Every structure is written in structure tokens, then in C-alpha cells.
Amino acid sequence: MSMATYALVGDVGGTNARLALCAMESGAISQAKTYSGLDYPSLEAVIRVYLDEHHVQVEDACIAIACPIKGDWVAMTNHTWEFSISEMKANLGLKHLEIINDFTAVSMAIPVLADDDKLQFGGETAQAGKPIAVYGAGTGLGVAHLVHTGERWMSLPGEGGHVDFAPNSEEEDAVLHALRAELGHVSAERLLSGPGLVNLYRGLVLADDRQPEALQPKDVTERALSDSCTDCRRALSLFCVLMGRFGGNLALNMGTFGGVYIAGGIVPRFLEFFKASGFRVAFEDKGRFQNYLKDIPVYLITHDQPGLLGAGAYLRQSLGVKL
């Protein structure tokens, strides 16, 4: 393989590190491989193993990581790995090394998604060049916005998952009341995440003066989908509604007529349930601003590796490719 034809891209979470090659001309992702973070002392070690296994040399790399990126020193939130970007770049002999937030990568995938990489939930056609929001429930709640400036897409990452949870019904008030007693500050992430599903279940049961069982997120979804537990079904229904409310808030913040996108590993696990849920009604349920929201489309990203795709898009754009 010629050196400049391919770049290295990565998507590193608390558990796994996924690495792949990105074709610089087309942006196509190939040779993706997942490594367990626990098996290696550092990210650099994983990268060396990947490059050796695939007999490839690269000059350029972009790695997306699940933590805030504030400067040269990167310390992962849910992992022991930490490193200096400039040091790793020198050690690996790279010309370019970009380390970006995982939701920056997911947002940068959006301009290069194909039509069959997403499913639409209501609204009209997305307006070209208008702001976009993306959020995703997984281990936590990730949020980013994407704006088109001149010839470039610019991702605006932040920590939007940690805004205050805003209830909008008596049931939601009761859940907030129950969880506030346990958690103090109740952020959106405390409800819209894997652990959040369990918190919703617990909040509903506690609000009813009963004792919740010790469940895992997958227990809640499995029991809800098999209809074997009314509390779990209520929790999953409420999760879908709150995903809608939160998405509507993001749309109001930035006038996202380019669309609102849902990423993350949770929603695809109960897609049919989600389709039939109160999600879209809750998305538009903003009183006097219902009309403002009704045309804004929501998409679920179905591409299996948006982090890798977006890391490639980010790198290609930073090296002068127009997306």
C-alpha cells in the first residue's frame, strides 16, 4: 500500500479500541479491527500492533476518544490510558495526528453518510448547509452540533448530556423527585443512557412506594420487549419520550433545520418499540413552538462504525479535502 493512500483512524471507548484504514480519496473505511483496551498498556501499543498486523505504514492518523480533549495531554475518563499527543505523534513517526472527541467524530460522519446509513423519524427533508445536532445514548449521553462555515463543516462538541433534566409531566416530576433524593443533581444523562434506563425503572417504582429490583440495562429492555414487566415497559416508553424531548431541545438551541441525528448503541436494540413510541410527538411537544419543530427531520444513524467514518472525514477535511 502506498503511504499517502491510506490513513489510520480509530474510535476508542472505555472498553474497546477500534482501528481501521481510511482511503484518503474516497473516505472508505476498511480493515477494521477491535482490540480490548484491557490487553494493552497504552493506545500507542495498540496502534503498533495494528500497523504490524496489517503490514502498513501511515503518515496521517485521526483517533476519536471518549473524553474531553483540552490540550496536549489526554487522560481517558473510563480507562487508565493517558498520553501526550505530540509525544505519540513523534514516537509513531506521523506527519499528522489528530485526537478528537468521540462525538466530534460521530458528528463529522453525518455529511458523508449514505441514504441507507440512516432512518428518518418524521419531519420534512433536511435543509442543505443548515445546522445539525447529534446526540446518542450509550454508556453516557453524548451531544455535538455541526455547522457549515464557508467550505468546511465545523463540529461543536460539548458536554450537553450533563444539562439539567427538565420534566414535563407528573410522571416525570415523580421520577425526578425520587432520583434527586438519591443523586442530588439529576442531569439528562442520568436518564438517557444505559444506566439511565435503570434509573428510570427505579424512579418509577420508588415513586409508587415500592422497592425496585437490582436490574441491569439489558434486563430492563428484555423485560419490556417480552412484556413480562409493566415497570420495565413504562421505563422504556418513558426513555423514548425523554429522547424526543431532549432532541427537541437541541433543535431549538441551534435551529437545526439540517436535521437532528441519534447515534449510540441503545436505540437500535429496540427499534420497533422506538418506532411505535411517543418519541416524535415528544420531540415536537414545545407548546407555541410546535410548528417550528414539525418540519425538522430526525434520523437514526444505522451505519455500524460512525466514529471511524467521522474520524476519517475529520482528517480528510483538515488535510484539504472538501466533504
CORPE-V439110 format. One line per field, one symbol per residue. ss: DSSP state (~ for helix, > for strand, _ for the rest). phi: phi as a letter, one per 20 degrees, with the letter a starting at -180 (. if undefined). burial: + if it has 16 or more other ideal C-beta (glycine too) atoms within 10 Angstrom, else -. A space follows every 50 residues. Layout:
ss->???
phi->???
burial->???
This chain:
ss->__~~~>>>>>>>___>>>>>>>>_____>>>>>>>>~~~___~~~~~~~~ ~~~______>>>>>>_______>>>______>>>~~~~~~~____>>>>> >~~~~~~~~~~~__~~~>>>>__________>>>>>>___>>>>>>>>>_ _>>>>>>__~~~_>_____~~~~~~~~~~~~~~___>~~~___~~~~~~~ ~~~~~~~_________~~~~~~~~~____~~~~~~~~~~~~~~~~~~~~~ ~~~~_____>>>>___~~~~~~~~~___~~~~~~__~~~~~~~~___>>> >____~~~~~~~~~~~~~_____
phi->.ffefcdecbcddfdcddcbddfffenfdblfbddfgfecfbfgffffff fffelcdcdcbbdecfafddafedcffdbefbaeffffgffemefccddc ffeffgfffgfdfegeebcecmndffefmegcdcbbebfccebbcccecm ddecedfadffdfffdfbbfffgffgfffffedmfdegffddaggfgfff gffffffelcefeedegffffffffemebfffffffffgfffffgfffff ffgclefeodddcneeggfcffffgeeegfffgefclfdgffefeffdce fdgecfffgfffffffffeofee
burial->-----+++++++++--++++++-+--+-+-----+-+--+--+--++-++ +--+---++++++++++-+----+-+--+-+-+-+--++--+-+--++++ ++++++++++-++---+++-+++--+---+++++++++++++++++++-- --+-+++--++-+-+-+---++-+++-++------+++++++++-+++++ +++++++----+--+-+-++++++----+-++++++++++++++++++++ +--+-+++++++++-++--+--++--++++-+++++------+--+++++ +-+-+++++++++++++------
